[in-house]
């Protein structure tokens, strides 16, 4: 009626024309799902290997002095690239073949590889050496300024912030007054000249 075509005639012709495309899209979706499941399986395997290494490190981190706990923040991050973090700048990631551990250290000039191995005991040795170096660095810093830990506290930090704010305000006020005096002197100089 009113110039409409019958649905059965239109849909039958359209279904025949779209069926190869629909089939191809359906196949592409199946392939994408299979690839996704493979990627998820690989990521799960990476996380499992990193968890094994993390468990092997438990004995080392249990021996840390109680006051050095804030120096290290060990944990596994699960993202596109799973990582086992030792501290804020060092982590272990899996290599391209997903079987090799890579101990990486982020520096100001880029990322350095501290160790690579397929074996957990070798990685534990490398991480132990890194932790020992960090502890020695901390001891040296505290030896240079022995009352550093006792000096830094809530009250001391608040006082230091207050001093910095007052100093910044005094500097601003001094600069403002100096600018006003300079403008006044320039105005007087120019008024006397004309």
N, C-alpha and C positions, 0 to 999 in steps of 0.2 A: 504494500500500500504506500502511497505518497512517494514513490520512487526508491524505496529501500529494497536492497537485495536481500535475499534470504540468507540467513546465517549459515546454514549448512553448505551452501554452494561457495560462499566466501571462505569459510573456515577450512573446507576441504582443499581448496586451491592454495591457500596460504600455508597450510600444514605441509603440503607436498613441497612447496618452495622453501620453507624454513627447516625442514627436517634435517638436511645435511649440516646446517649451521648449528642447530640445536644439539645434534649428536657430537659435533666437534667441541662445542662449549661444554657439554657434559663430560667428554673425555678430558678436556683441559682442567676442569674442576677436580676430577678424580686424580689426575697427575699432581696438581697443586696440593691436594690433601695428602697424598703419599709423600711428597717432598717435605711438607710441613711436619708430618709425623716422624720422618727421618731426622730432621733438624732438632725436633723436640727430644728424640731419643739420644742424639749426640750431646745435646746440652745437659740432659739428665746424667749421662755418663761422665761428662766433665765435672759436674757438681759432685757426683759420687766419688770421683778420684780426689777432688779437693777436700772432701769431708774425711777421706782416709788420711790424707796428709795432716789435716787439722787435728785429728785424733792423735796422730803420732807426735804432735807438738805439745800436747797437754802436759807431759812431764817437764818440759823445759820451762813453760810459762808458770808452772806450779812452783818452781824454784826461784822465781823473781822476788826481789826484796819487796816488802809491802809498800814502801814509799815510791817504788818505780812503776806502780800499776797504771798511772796516768800516761806513761810514756808510750805504751803499746795499746792498740785497739784491734784485737784480732777478731775476725769474723768473715763469713762468706757472703759476698754480694751476688745475688742471682739476677742477672740481666741478660742482655744479648751476649755479653762475654762474662761468664761467671769468674769471680776472682776470690782468692783467699787473701784478705788484708792482714798484714802484720802490724803496721802502723799507718799513719796518714800518707806516707810517701813510698812505702814498699808493699808489694803484693806479689802473689803467685798466680799466674794464668797458665792455661794449657796452650801448648804450641799448635801449629797448624795441623799436625797429624793427630791431635787430641790425645796423645799418649805421653808426650814429653812435658814435664813441668818446667816453667820458665819463671825464675825469681827476678822480678823487675824492680828498679829503684828510680823514682821520678826525681830529677834534679832541675835546677834552673836552666840548664842548657839542653835538656832533653832526657829521654829515658835510657837507662843503662841496664844491661842484663848482668845480674850478679852471679847467676848460676843457671845451668840447664841440665836436666837429667831425667831419665826414665824411672829411676829408682827413688823410693821414698827415703831410705836412710841417707843417701847423698844430699838430698834436699834438706833433711833435718840438720845435717852438719852445716850446710851453708847458712841456714836460718839461725842456727845457734851462734855461728860466728858473727852474723849481723847483729843479733840481739846483744852479744857481748860487747861489740864495738859501740853500740848505742849506750850501753850502761857505762862504759868507760868515758865516753863523751860527756855524759850527764855528771859523772863524778868530777871530771875536770872543771866543768862549768861551776859546780858547787864549791870546789876548792878555791877557785878564783874569787868567789864571793860567798863565804861560808854562811852568812846569815840571810841568804837569799830566800830560803823557804820560810823562815820565821818572819821576815820582813814583809813578804807578800801575803796580804790578807784582805779581808773586806774593808776594814777601817783604813788601812794604809793605802789601798787602791783608791778609796773615796777621797782621802786627803790629797793624794797625788793628782787626781782629776780636778779637784777644786783649785789646787795651785796652778795647774796648767790653764784652767779657765781664767783665773784672775790675771795671770801673766799675759794671756792672749788679749784680755780686755784692756789691760794697761798699755800694751803695745799698740792696739788699735786706737786708744785714746791719745797716746803720744803722737802717732802718725796723723790723726785728725787735727790735733792742735798745731802741729808743725805745718800742715797744709794750709790751715787758716792763717797762720802767721806769714807764710810765704805769699799767699794771695793779698793780705793786707799790705805787706811791704811792696809788692808789685804795684798795687793800686796807688799807694803813696808816691812811689817812684814815678809812675806814669802821670800822676796829677801834678807833680812838681815840674815835670818836663814840659808840659803843655801850658 
